[in-house]
Amino acid sequence: MHSFLIIGCGSIGERHLRCFQKTGRCTVAACDPRPEIQAAMRERYGVQAYGSLDEALAAEKFDAVVICTPAPLHLPMARQLLDAGMHLLIEKPLALDLELVPAVREAIARAGKHVAIAYVYHLMPWVVAAREFVRTGQLGPILHITSVAGQHFPTFRPAYREIYYAKHDMGGGAIQDAITHIVNAVEWIAGPCTRVFCDAAHLALEGVTVEDTVNVSARHGSVLVSYAMTQFQAENESTFVIHCEKGSVKMEAHTQRWGTMRHGDAEWTWHATPLKERDEMFIAQADAFLDGMEGRESPLCTFEEAVQTLKFNQAALRSARTGLPIVIE
């Protein structure tokens, strides 16, 4: 039975705690500086809860840690924990900049531990199935991808004004917090983004100044990609359409299905992949991470894939500030 520590038990940290517990393959402890959160974790899940990382590490030996702190702390904590011999699942985005990437890369090589980043689209059944189909080559090479996504953010994250989302330097805004998931998924399917031209603005969300609307024209090598997102629209919908040489593949997160349309077809052929509840996806993520710890194959986002998506985040923010296209090296 593996032992896990969840650092940072806000919304996503609590979900990780609950879902790792549900795998039945590990014991879990919580770490959060807020006494009320510590009390809540003890009461809801019957776990030990600590007020600091140092306190937790002094009290128990852990095999793995899930880092759910604000983004600026991800890589400093990762380096410390790798040197202490622990496997790591790190929440997205990986970081705000590339400064500590080389040091953490070296720490991963020294430690020989499993490290993954929690871009959960890698566990969405409709994304996984569509990706597998595209990779068979039945429709030929990918030529173009469109992504249109959004939701009414105040409905789904009513505390957005008080959390990290409100500040770029904490990993907030639509680029670092939301569209980063979609870009990472497209990179998983079509390869790394190599050029970004981004227009972004704050148009509607009250109480913050970070961007809530993003339009991106991008290249992933030879593949042209268009991304659009708003965080104030009424509908909670996310759609990808992958246009290949001989037809198209569509993924719809809001209907939990994917479909194909070959040239000459009159309508889509759909495949439903429904989840009973949202936690199923995160339990699958927890199981996939445990598999990776145990030396088995895992579909989770790797450290290097997350570094690539971090480069996109930086380039998109820079392009939005300057009005210029940015080439990603």
C-alpha positions, 0 to 999 in steps of 0.5 A: 500500500503506497503512502501519499501526501496531498499538498494544498487542499483547496478544490482540486487538492481535495478532489485528488485526496478523495480520488486517490483514497477511492483507488484503494491502492494507497493511504493519503494524508493532507497538508494545508496551512489553513486550520479550517481546511485541515479540520475539514479533511480530517472530518470528511475523509478521516485522514491525518492533516498537517499545517506545513510540508516540513511538519508532514515530512517530519511526522511520516514517510511518504512514497509520493506527493501530489502538489496542488499549491499555487503555480510559483511553488510547484517547481521549488517543492518538486526539486525538494521532494525529488531529492527526498526520494518521492514520486510526484504528481504536479497540478497544472500549470507546471510553473510560471516560467522556465527558470527552475526547469533545468534543475528539476529535470536534473533532479528527476534524472537523479531520483529516478522517480515517476513524475507526471503533471495533472492535465486531466484531458489525458484521462477523458475517454472521448479524447483518448478514443479520438486520439487513438483513432486519429493515430491509426492513420485511417483519415490520413495526416492531421491538417487543421484543428479547431477548439471552441470552449467556455463556460460561465465561470462564476457559476462553476468557480464562484470563489474565482475572485479570492483564489489564485485565478485572480492573479497572473503571478499565481497562475491565474487568467484564462490562458494559464488556468483554462486554455492550457488544458486544451493546448496540452491535449492538442499537443498530445494529439498533434505535436508541440505548438511552434508558433502562437498569435494570441489576442486576449482581453478581460471583457466581463468577469467582475472583480478581476482584471486577468483575461477571460477571453482568448483567441489564438491562431497557432501552428503545431508544426505543419498543422494549423490550429485555432483556439477560442475561449470565453469564461462568461458565456451561458453554455458550458461546452467544449468542442474539438474538431480535427480535420484530416486529409480524408475526413474529420474527427470531433470531440465534445466534452459537454456530451461526452462523445466523439465522432467521425465524418469521412469525405462524402458522409452526410452526418457524423458517426458518434461514439458515446463514452459517458462518465457517471460522475466527474470523480471517475476521471480523477480516479482514473488519473490516480490509478494511472499515476499509481501504475506509473509509480509501479513501472507500468505504462501510463498516459499521463502528461510527462514533465517534458510535455508540460514544459512544452505547454508552459512554453505555449503559456508564456508565448501566448501571454507575451503575444497578447501583450505585444500584439506580435506572433511568437515563435516557440523554440 
